[in-house]
Amino acid sequence: MSKTVFVGLSGGVDSAVSAILLKQATPNNFEKLFGRPTPEGFRGFNVVGVFIKIWQPEFLECTWAKDRVDAMRVAVALGIPFREIDLSDDYKRMVVEEMIDSYASGITPNPDVLCNRHIKFGSFLKYAQKEGADFIATGHYARIGKGNGLELLRGSDKNKDQSYFLYTLDQSDLSRTIFPVGDLEKSEVRARAVRARLPVAGKPDSQGLCFVGDVTMKEFLSRFMTLQKGAVLDASGNVIGTHEGASLYTIGQRHGFIVTKPARGTAIFYVIGTDVKNNTISVSENIEDAKRRIAILDAVHLINSGQGFPFEAEVQTRYREIPVKSVVNKIGERITITFSEPRIISPGQSLVFYRGEKCLGGGVITGFE
């Protein structure tokens, strides 16, 4: 029996090669291709390409239309049906507006995590199920394994691994999802696209934020909130310079503000605190002043609900950061992370737990000690 899979065609090479691999799937190679058991009765996939239209601000050059054309060209080249779903309203409400509200509150959100949770594995997955699809597939560099339930694993290409952005997925999501390129190196993905003569084989990877393209956060936020210059303070509260709006800064940042009264002429200063209410930021020449030993988390999600507390894990507070050994603990409703060595962290950032290749889940930093 054939299974139907809706693959999100973004107009890029990763999703295009994902569609190729899905077309090539047979009962004999399914597990090798996708790292998960062959579905019962599987005889191959009916592959449907779906372009997801997301919101884009009017003041930027339209890129989604070009991406849509590329996605259509891929579908034609592969001989698969093509659909389009307009999720721009969902995207603006659940990703963009939440991100803007977070910055206005003085926290640094992760829009890519929000996009995956609410759009690709939220609205898109619901649409696919409603339309009769058995699975959805995306071009993420991540893998799904079988252990004590389904497991989210790092992508084989360590430089492209995107499991950090997928930590909010649950067992239901994983059971309906395929990551076709998760076992491949990026170079092999490109090579497969070239061999298949795909029209996007040489297309560069997308840059910038997932919804605004090549634009700075200051340029984007200034369209939706008032950014006013304010005072830069030293650790003692003395005014030593100016900044462009407290909402723009994150802990550990060392650029984007001016220090006019440095202790030493060539000193480098790091942001160690922000205060959006009073529109000030505090800085220090000592990077250690920006580090914390304990993080407090909210919106914690564990991919396998059987995981008990406390537990040891390697944690990442940023994409592509080297994980650090930590202890995750829960006392009442309060969940904390104690790092084995102090880390630079900011409220709003996603902190993701790993054990080796396995992503255990994660949460959002709300404070620190």
GIBEL-V375085 format. One record per residue. N is the residue number from 1. RES is the residue in one small letter. BURIAL is 1 if it has 16 or more other ideal C-beta (glycine too) atoms within 10 Angstrom, else 0. Layout:
N;RES;BURIAL
N;RES;BURIAL
This chain:
1;m;0
2;s;0
3;k;1
4;t;0
5;v;1
6;f;1
7;v;1
8;g;1
9;l;1
10;s;1
11;g;1
12;g;1
13;v;1
14;d;1
15;s;1
16;a;1
17;v;1
18;s;1
19;a;1
20;i;1
21;l;1
22;l;1
23;k;1
24;q;0
25;a;1
26;t;0
27;p;0
28;n;0
29;n;0
30;f;1
31;e;0
32;k;0
33;l;1
34;f;1
35;g;1
36;r;1
37;p;0
38;t;1
39;p;0
40;e;0
41;g;0
42;f;1
43;r;0
44;g;0
45;f;1
46;n;1
47;v;1
48;v;1
49;g;1
50;v;1
51;f;1
52;i;1
53;k;0
54;i;1
55;w;1
56;q;1
57;p;0
58;e;0
59;f;0
60;l;0
61;e;0
62;c;0
63;t;1
64;w;1
65;a;0
66;k;0
67;d;1
68;r;1
69;v;0
70;d;1
71;a;1
72;m;1
73;r;1
74;v;1
75;a;1
76;v;0
77;a;1
78;l;1
79;g;0
80;i;1
81;p;0
82;f;1
83;r;1
84;e;0
85;i;1
86;d;0
87;l;1
88;s;1
89;d;0
90;d;1
91;y;1
92;k;1
93;r;0
94;m;1
95;v;1
96;v;1
97;e;0
98;e;0
99;m;1
100;i;1
101;d;0
102;s;1
103;y;1
104;a;0
105;s;0
106;g;1
107;i;1
108;t;1
109;p;1
110;n;1
111;p;1
112;d;1
113;v;1
114;l;1
115;c;1
116;n;1
117;r;1
118;h;1
119;i;1
120;k;1
121;f;1
122;g;1
123;s;1
124;f;1
125;l;1
126;k;0
127;y;1
128;a;1
129;q;0
130;k;0
131;e;0
132;g;0
133;a;1
134;d;1
135;f;1
136;i;1
137;a;1
138;t;1
139;g;1
140;h;1
141;y;1
142;a;1
143;r;1
144;i;1
145;g;0
146;k;0
147;g;0
148;n;0
149;g;0
150;l;1
151;e;1
152;l;1
153;l;1
154;r;1
155;g;1
156;s;1
157;d;1
158;k;0
159;n;0
160;k;1
161;d;1
162;q;1
163;s;1
164;y;1
165;f;1
166;l;1
167;y;1
168;t;1
169;l;1
170;d;1
171;q;0
172;s;0
173;d;1
174;l;1
175;s;0
176;r;1
177;t;1
178;i;1
179;f;1
180;p;1
181;v;1
182;g;1
183;d;1
184;l;1
185;e;1
186;k;1
187;s;0
188;e;0
189;v;1
190;r;1
191;a;0
192;r;1
193;a;1
194;v;0
195;r;0
196;a;1
197;r;0
198;l;1
199;p;1
200;v;1
201;a;1
202;g;0
203;k;1
204;p;0
205;d;0
206;s;0
207;q;0
208;g;0
209;l;1
210;c;1
211;f;1
212;v;1
213;g;1
214;d;0
215;v;0
216;t;0
217;m;1
218;k;0
219;e;0
220;f;1
221;l;1
222;s;0
223;r;0
224;f;0
225;m;0
226;t;0
227;l;1
228;q;0
229;k;0
230;g;1
231;a;1
232;v;1
233;l;1
234;d;1
235;a;0
236;s;0
237;g;0
238;n;0
239;v;0
240;i;1
241;g;1
242;t;0
243;h;1
244;e;1
245;g;1
246;a;1
247;s;1
248;l;1
249;y;1
250;t;1
251;i;1
252;g;1
253;q;1
254;r;0
255;h;0
256;g;1
257;f;1
258;i;0
259;v;1
260;t;0
261;k;0
262;p;0
263;a;0
264;r;0
265;g;0
266;t;0
267;a;0
268;i;0
269;f;1
270;y;1
271;v;1
272;i;1
273;g;1
274;t;1
275;d;0
276;v;1
277;k;0
278;n;0
279;n;1
280;t;1
281;i;1
282;s;1
283;v;1
284;s;1
285;e;0
286;n;0
287;i;0
288;e;0
289;d;0
290;a;1
291;k;1
292;r;1
293;r;0
294;i;1
295;a;1
296;i;1
297;l;1
298;d;0
299;a;0
300;v;1
301;h;1
302;l;1
303;i;1
304;n;1
305;s;0
306;g;0
307;q;0
308;g;0
309;f;0
310;p;0
311;f;0
312;e;0
313;a;1
314;e;1
315;v;1
316;q;1
317;t;1
318;r;1
319;y;0
320;r;0
321;e;0
322;i;0
323;p;1
324;v;1
325;k;0
326;s;1
327;v;1
328;v;1
329;n;0
330;k;0
331;i;0
332;g;0
333;e;0
334;r;0
335;i;1
336;t;1
337;i;1
338;t;0
339;f;1
340;s;0
341;e;0
342;p;0
343;r;1
344;i;1
345;i;1
346;s;1
347;p;1
348;g;1
349;q;1
350;s;1
351;l;1
352;v;1
353;f;1
354;y;1
355;r;0
356;g;0
357;e;0
358;k;1
359;c;1
360;l;1
361;g;1
362;g;1
363;g;1
364;v;1
365;i;1
366;t;0
367;g;0
368;f;1
369;e;0
